Amino acid sequence: MQVPKEGDYIAIQSYKHDGSLHRTWKETMVLKTSENSLIGCNDHTLVTEDDGRRWVTREPAIVYFHKHYWFNVVAMIRDSGVSYYCNLATPYTLDREALKYIDYDLDIKVFPNGEKRLLDVDEYKAHGAQWHYSPEIDHILKENVKVLVDWINNGKGPFSQAYIDIWYRRYQELLHRRA
């Protein structure tokens, strides 16, 4: 599998623990790939839900995926400031078809004012019982929530305004080159 280059477009597919397709983002521009991570941007991207519903993202978003952390980060760039949606999920894999991961329901939303909310705890418990999440997965996810909250509290990586500015500017440069 050839690693996508800066400026290439990839699809993103999230799955559930039972292997069912959960959600697909049609086009995300790759901004950077490294040995362990991928940074991209999508803007007005077609999203298809598992039930066939389709919608288009409303604003540009910088996306961050890592091969070792059990979370990914979507930084939505809005007029009111950056809002973050953090999915507790497996590290990503990449194949010819898409960047892929298993979504484990739990999410942390961070508002422009810094307020944090843990979302979908009931969904996590229900799916955990339904699909028999192992104690190991539960432990890994809870440990990664701690890492994620530490990153948020300390403005690390995608939670830094400078990071968002750099990568959004790079997205605009690459878009301009294509025009």
C-alpha positions as CSV (number, residue, x, y, z in Angstrom):
1,M,0.0,0.0,0.0
2,Q,1.4,3.3,-1.0
3,V,1.1,6.0,1.6
4,P,-1.0,9.0,0.3
5,K,1.0,12.1,-0.4
6,E,0.3,15.7,0.7
7,G,-2.6,17.0,-1.4
8,D,-4.0,13.5,-2.2
9,Y,-7.7,12.8,-1.2
10,I,-8.7,9.8,0.8
11,A,-11.9,8.4,2.1
12,I,-12.4,7.7,5.8
13,Q,-14.5,4.8,7.1
14,S,-15.5,4.2,10.6
15,Y,-16.7,0.8,11.7
16,K,-18.4,-0.6,14.8
17,H,-16.9,-3.4,17.0
18,D,-19.0,-6.0,15.1
19,G,-17.4,-5.1,11.8
20,S,-20.3,-3.2,10.4
21,L,-19.7,0.1,8.5
22,H,-20.7,3.0,10.6
23,R,-19.9,6.2,8.7
24,T,-17.9,7.2,5.5
25,W,-16.4,10.6,4.7
26,K,-16.0,10.7,0.9
27,E,-13.0,13.1,0.6
28,T,-10.4,14.3,3.0
29,M,-7.3,16.1,1.8
30,V,-4.1,14.6,3.2
31,L,-1.9,17.4,4.7
32,K,0.8,15.3,6.3
33,T,1.6,11.6,6.8
34,S,4.4,10.3,9.1
35,E,5.3,6.9,10.4
36,N,2.7,7.2,13.1
37,S,0.1,9.8,12.1
38,L,-2.0,11.4,9.4
39,I,-3.3,14.9,9.4
40,G,-6.0,15.9,6.9
41,C,-8.6,18.5,6.2
42,N,-12.1,18.2,4.9
43,D,-14.6,20.9,4.0
44,H,-18.1,20.5,2.8
45,T,-17.4,16.7,2.5
46,L,-20.1,14.2,1.8
47,V,-20.8,11.9,4.7
48,T,-22.8,8.7,4.4
49,E,-24.3,7.1,7.5
50,D,-24.8,3.3,8.0
51,D,-28.5,3.7,7.3
52,G,-27.9,5.4,4.0
53,R,-28.5,9.0,5.1
54,R,-26.2,11.5,3.5
55,W,-25.2,14.9,4.6
56,V,-22.4,17.4,4.0
57,T,-20.0,18.8,6.6
58,R,-20.7,22.5,7.3
59,E,-17.2,23.9,7.9
60,P,-13.5,23.1,7.4
61,A,-12.2,20.5,9.8
62,I,-8.6,19.5,10.6
63,V,-8.5,15.7,11.3
64,Y,-5.8,13.9,13.3
65,F,-5.3,10.2,13.4
66,H,-2.5,8.2,15.1
67,K,-1.3,4.6,14.9
68,H,-0.8,4.2,18.6
69,Y,-3.5,6.2,20.3
70,W,-7.0,5.0,20.7
71,F,-8.6,8.2,19.6
72,N,-8.9,10.6,16.7
73,V,-9.6,14.3,16.7
74,V,-11.8,16.5,14.4
75,A,-11.1,20.2,14.9
76,M,-14.0,22.1,13.3
77,I,-13.1,25.6,12.4
78,R,-16.0,27.9,13.0
79,D,-16.6,31.6,13.2
80,S,-17.2,31.2,17.0
81,G,-13.8,29.4,17.4
82,V,-12.5,25.9,17.1
83,S,-14.8,23.1,18.4
84,Y,-13.3,19.6,18.8
85,Y,-15.0,16.3,18.4
86,C,-12.8,13.4,19.7
87,N,-13.7,9.9,19.0
88,L,-12.5,7.1,21.2
89,A,-11.5,4.6,18.6
90,T,-8.9,2.1,17.5
91,P,-5.7,3.4,16.0
92,Y,-6.2,3.8,12.2
93,T,-5.2,1.5,9.4
94,L,-4.9,2.5,5.8
95,D,-5.5,0.4,2.7
96,R,-6.3,1.2,-1.0
97,E,-9.9,1.8,-0.1
98,A,-9.7,4.2,2.9
99,L,-8.4,5.2,6.2
100,K,-10.2,2.9,8.7
101,Y,-10.9,2.6,12.4
102,I,-13.3,1.1,14.8
103,D,-15.4,3.7,16.7
104,Y,-16.1,2.8,20.3
105,D,-19.0,5.2,20.9
106,L,-17.4,7.4,23.6
107,D,-16.7,10.9,22.4
108,I,-15.3,14.1,24.0
109,K,-16.6,17.4,22.7
110,V,-14.6,20.5,23.4
111,F,-16.3,23.8,22.9
112,P,-14.5,27.0,21.9
113,N,-14.7,28.3,25.5
114,G,-12.8,25.1,26.7
115,E,-15.8,23.3,28.2
116,K,-15.5,19.6,27.8
117,R,-18.3,17.0,27.6
118,L,-18.0,13.2,27.6
119,L,-20.7,12.0,25.2
120,D,-22.5,8.7,24.5
121,V,-21.7,6.9,27.7
122,D,-25.0,5.0,27.5
123,E,-24.3,4.0,23.9
124,Y,-20.9,2.7,25.0
125,K,-22.5,0.6,27.8
126,A,-25.2,-0.7,25.5
127,H,-22.8,-1.7,22.7
128,G,-20.3,-3.0,25.2
129,A,-22.9,-5.5,26.5
130,Q,-24.3,-6.2,23.0
131,W,-20.9,-6.9,21.4
132,H,-19.0,-8.0,24.5
133,Y,-16.3,-5.4,24.7
134,S,-13.4,-7.1,26.5
135,P,-12.0,-5.8,29.8
136,E,-8.8,-5.1,27.9
137,I,-10.6,-2.8,25.4
138,D,-12.4,-1.1,28.2
139,H,-9.1,-0.5,30.1
140,I,-7.4,0.8,26.9
141,L,-10.2,3.2,26.2
142,K,-10.3,4.6,29.7
143,E,-6.6,5.1,29.7
144,N,-6.8,6.9,26.4
145,V,-9.5,9.2,27.7
146,K,-7.0,10.2,30.3
147,V,-4.3,10.9,27.6
148,L,-6.9,12.8,25.5
149,V,-8.0,15.0,28.5
150,D,-4.3,15.7,29.3
151,W,-3.8,16.8,25.6
152,I,-6.9,19.0,25.8
153,N,-5.9,20.6,29.1
154,N,-2.4,21.3,28.0
155,G,-3.1,22.5,24.4
156,K,-1.1,19.6,23.0
157,G,-1.0,18.7,19.3
158,P,-4.4,19.4,17.6
159,F,-5.6,21.3,20.7
160,S,-3.1,24.1,20.0
161,Q,-4.4,27.1,18.1
162,A,-1.0,27.4,16.4
163,Y,-1.4,23.8,15.1
164,I,-4.8,24.5,13.7
165,D,-3.6,27.7,12.0
166,I,-0.6,26.0,10.4
167,W,-2.5,23.1,9.0
168,Y,-5.5,25.1,7.9
169,R,-3.1,27.5,6.1
170,R,-1.4,24.5,4.5
171,Y,-4.8,23.2,3.3
172,Q,-5.6,26.6,1.7
173,E,-2.2,26.6,0.0
174,L,-2.7,23.1,-1.5
175,L,-6.3,24.0,-2.6
176,H,-5.0,27.2,-4.3
177,R,-2.4,25.1,-6.1
178,R,-5.0,22.8,-7.5
179,A,-7.2,25.7,-8.8
